[in-house]
Amino acid sequence: MKSLYLVRHANAGWDESWTADFDRSLTDRGRLEAREMSTRLFNKGVSPELIVTSPANRALCTAEIFADHLGCDPDRIVQKMEIYQGGTDELAEIVRSIPEEYSEVMLFGHNPVITMFSSWLAGKSMGSMETCGVVRIDLGKTKWMDAKQGKGAVGWQEYPGSRQ
């Protein structure tokens, strides 16, 4: 079974007016969101074998908090600039390139693309993902390289503050 967890980065702010978008950091609220959601996923038994993230500061920091709470080796965090710069096609190519040895993978990105990609995989509108929202999409026994529009089944969707 292939399971993909799509995560929108936690809440971020502008440290200073001259801070570049790429360098935006998590707010205190964002760090709390990331701890809440990663703890919730830990309690669900989520154990990613690989984390793929945008290298933008806010996404990378969110991914690192999740990795720490979920017991994922920091060496299993892969940064892909295409997540920051690209669209649905680029995210699909990233998923298709995941080595088949991995069954449970997390991908950390940004809105609106992470929402568009979750809807694309599920074949239905998923609504806009809130900061640090997580969608589990099951691809069944297909190979990562066979990921296509509408081929994923939504396992669940959660966001900070939602009921478990």
N, C-alpha and C positions, 0 to 999 in steps of 0.2 A: 504494500500500500504506500503510495506517495502522498504525503501531506505537506502543503505549502501554507505557511503562516505569513500573511501580508500585514505589515505593521506600519502605521503612519508615525513618524517621529513624535516625541512628546513636545509639549508646549515650549516654544522658544521666544526670545525677545530680542530687542536691539540694545546691546550693551551701551553703545554710543551711537550717535547719529551717523558717524562715518564708518560704522561696521558694515562690511560687505555681507550680502545675503549668505554666501557660502560659509562665512565665519560665525553666523549667529549661534549663540549658545543657549542651552536649556535654562529656563527660569527655575526658581525654587518649586513652583507648581509642576513644571515639567519633570523635574527629578522625582517628585512625589508620584506623579502619574506613572512614570517608568517603573518605580519600585512596586507600586500597587499592581500594575498589570503583570509584571514579571513574576511576582509572588502568586498571583491568581493562576497564571499558567503553570507554575511549578506545582501548585496544588492540584491541577488537572492532570499532572503527569507528563506535561510537554517537555521534551528533551531533544532540542535540535542538534543535529549532527553537523550542520553547517549554517552559518549566518552570512548573508550577502547584504551589504549596505551601501547606501550612498556615502561618499566620503565627506559630505558636508558635515560640519561640526555637530549640529543638532541631531542628525540621524546617526552618526557614528557614536556619539555619547549615549543615545538611547539604546543602540545595539549593544554597547559595552555593559550597560546596566543589566540588560536582559541576559547577556552571556554570563555575567557574574552570578545572578540569581538562579539561573537555570543550569549552572554547572557546565557550561559549554567552554571548551578550551579556547582562550583568546587567539590562538593560532588558527582557529577555524572561522575567524571573521575575515571575510573577503570584501574589499572595497571596489565598487564599480562606478566610475564616473558617469556611465550611461544612465544610471538610476537618477542622478541629479539633472542631467542634461536632456535625457531622452523622453520618449513617450511609450505608449503601449507596445509598439513593435520592438523597441529596445528591451523592455522588461521581458517580453515573451522570448526573445533570443537569449537573455540571461538564464531564464528558467530552462530553456531547451538545452543549454550547455552545462547544466548541473550534472556532475558525474553520477551514473546510475547506482553507485554504491550507497548513496545517501537516500534515505526514505523520508526524513523529517527535516525540512529546511525553512528558515525564516528569512524574509526579505524586508528590509527597512527602507522606506522611501518617503515621498512628499506628495501632498495634494496639489493639483487635482489628479495627477497621473496614477497614484496608488489606488484611488477610488475607481478611476476608469479601468485600470487593469483588473481589479477584483471583479468588476461588472463584466468585463470582457471574458474572463475565465469562467465565471459562473453562468454567463449567457443571460443575465438579467440585471436590472438596476439594483445596486447594493446601497444606494443612498450615499451621501457624502460621509467619509470616514472622519471621525473626530480625532483630535490629537491623541496619540498613543492608543488609538483604536486598533483592534486585531481581528482579522478575518481568517478563519481556517478554511482552506479549500482542499478537498480531497480529490486527487486525480486517479484514485483507484490503482489498478495494477498496470496502468499505462506507463510508458517510459517518460522521463522528463522531456526527451526530445519530441514526444508526441503531443505536448501541451498545445491546445488550440482553443479558439473561441468557443465558449459554451460547453467545454469538456470537463469542467470542474463542478463538483457538488459542494455546496456550502455546508460545512460541518457546524459552524457557529460563528457569531460575530459579537464581540464585546468591546466595551470602551470604559474608561475610568468613570467610576461612580455608578455604573449599571449594576443591576442585581445579578448575582451569580447563579 
